[in-house]
Amino acid sequence: MDPLRIVIAGVGGQGTLLASRLIAEAAIKAGYPVKIGETYGMAQRGGPVMSHITIGEASSPQICPGDADVLLGFEEAESVRRGVTYLKRNGLALVNTRRMPPAEVVSGMVKYPNRDILIGLLSEVTNRIISFDATALAEEAGDPIATNMVMLGALCASGVLPFPEKVIINVLKWNLPQRYHSTNLKAFKLGQTAVQRQIDNNNR
């Protein structure tokens, strides 16, 4: 198979790094070679965080600009910032619309960009944008921290992964404490449903 290149973008504290490692482990369990690279912002919580995951044969863990097949965006502005750089033409963008304003916005130094402007910029790269409030779904599942599980469910529902959802669900169960399984699996399913609904609507 051709390599599947995924860029995950968000801010510290959203669970992006756990999500990237679960995806990578699931791919390994399914028998695929994987390369993963991560970059961190200045702050552990609230700073920009990005992961590169390549499933399939690749020479480097770093994805070149314009080569990503999928953008998994945990925060709106960070999604667009990374998407316009790394996403290939008409690649798939899965974007959480919940905002986590950086310190500059909170302090009033700069304004958070208008949503129409942000999505407009991303639309110059791709018209395959699925956006929804993943954090609201995590809250519905019982814990806003489960936003990463919602996004994993969304990724599975998109149909881009070369392995079935049961592989990543099993990896999720193996890696997370049992007391969190119910909430995380509910969040995962809500993410799946949200994306599948949008795909079905787009196909009508």
N, C-alpha and C positions, 0 to 999 in steps of 0.2 A: 504494500500500500504506500501511497505517497505520505510523507510526514504530515501530521496534523499539528499546527503551531497555534498555541493559545497564549495570549497575554492577559494577565489578571492585574487590574489596577484598582487601587483604593487608598485608604489611609490607615495608619496604625490603630489597632484596637478593633478592627472590623473582622478579623479572622481570615484575612486573605491568604496568609502564609499557610495556615492549616488547610484551607481549601486546596491550595496548589499541591501540597504534599499528599492529600488524599487522592487527588486526581492522578498524580504520578504513581502512587502505590497501586491504585486500581489498574492502571495500564500495565504495570509490571506483573501483577497477579494474572492479568489476561494474556500475558506472554509477549508484550510489546517492549522494545527498547525505549527508554525514556531519558531525556536530558532536561534538567531544571536549573534555572538561574533566578536569583532574587536580588532586589535592590531595596534599600531602606532609606527613608528620609532622615532628617536631622533629629526629629523627635520620635521616641518609641510609640507614643500615642498621639495621633493627629497629624503626623508627618506622612508624606507620600510613600506608598509601598507598591512595588511592582514585581510580578513574577513572570518568567518565561517558561513555558512547558512545551517541549517538542516530543510528540508520541510518534515513534518510527525512527528510522535511521537518520542521523544528523551528525554533522562534524562539530557543532558548537552548541552550548546551552543558550547562547544569546540569539534572539530572533532579530533579523535585520529589519530596518524600517521598510514598511510596505509589504512585509511577508507574512504577517499573522493572518491565519484563517478565521480566528475567533477572538473577540474582545469580551472578557468577562469583567464588567465594570461594577464595582461595589459602591462607588460614590460618583455623582453626576459629573462634576467638573474634572475630576481625575480621569474618568472614563473617556471624556472627550479629548483631554490633553494627550493621553496615551493612544487613543484610537486614531486620531488624525495623523499620528506619527507612524504607528506600527501596523495598523490594519490594512490588509490588501484591498484593492478595488473590489467592491461588492462582497467583502467579507461579512461575517455575522457579528453584530454587536448586541450583547445582552447587558442592559444598563439598569442599575438600581437608581431610581429617581430621588431617593432620600438623600438630603444634603448634610454634609458635615463640614461646615465652614471652617477654613483655616484661621489661625490667629490673626492674620492681617485683616480678614473680613470682620471677625468678632470685635477687634479693636477700632474698626471704622476707617482703617487706612485705605482699604480698597473695597469695592462692592463685588458681591458675588454675581457673576454674569447671568443675564436673563436666560431662562430655559430655552426659549425659541432661538436665541442666538447660539447657544451651545449645541442644540440638536441640529441647527442649520449647518454648523461647521462639520459635524459628524456626517451629515447627509451629503456633503461634498465628496466624501470617500465611499459611502455605501448607502443604499436604500433598504438594506436588511437590518433594521434597527428594531429591537423589541425592548421596550422600556416599561417598567412597572415599579411600584414601591415595595421592594423586597423586604425592607425593614418592617413595614406594616404587617406583612404576612408572617414574619418572624414573631412579632408581638402577638399576632393571632394564635400562633402555635404555643405561645407561653413565655418567650424569652427573646428580646431584641438581639441578643448576642448570636442567636441562631440564623442571622442574616446570611452567613456563609453557607448554611445548609439549604436555605431557599435558593441561593445562586447555584449550588451544585445540582439541585433538582431541576432548575431552569436549563442548565447545560445539558443534562441528560435528556430532557424533553425536546431539545432542539434537534436531536438526531445526528449530531456531528461526531459523537464519540464512537470509536470502532469496537466497543464492547457493551454488553447489556447493562442495564441499571442495577441488576442484582449484584454485579461485581463491586460497584462503588458502595452500594448499601452494606454489603458484607464488610468492606474495608472500614466504613464508617463505624459499624458495630465493634469491630476488632480494636479500633483506635480510641474510642471514646468511652468514658465510664457508663456502665449500664443504667445508672439513675438518670442519665440524660437521653437515653435512646428514644423514649416516647416523644419528647419535645422535638428532638432533632429530626426524627423520621416524619413527624407531622409537618415540620417546616419544609423538609425535602419535598414531600408530596404537594404542598401548597405552591412551591416554586414550579414543579412540573405542571400543575393544573393551570397556573397563570400563563405560562408560555404556550402550552398546548392550545389554550383558548384563543390566544392571539394568532397562532399559526392557522387554526381552523377558520377564524374570521377572515384572514388574509387570503385563504384559498377559496372563499365563497364567490 
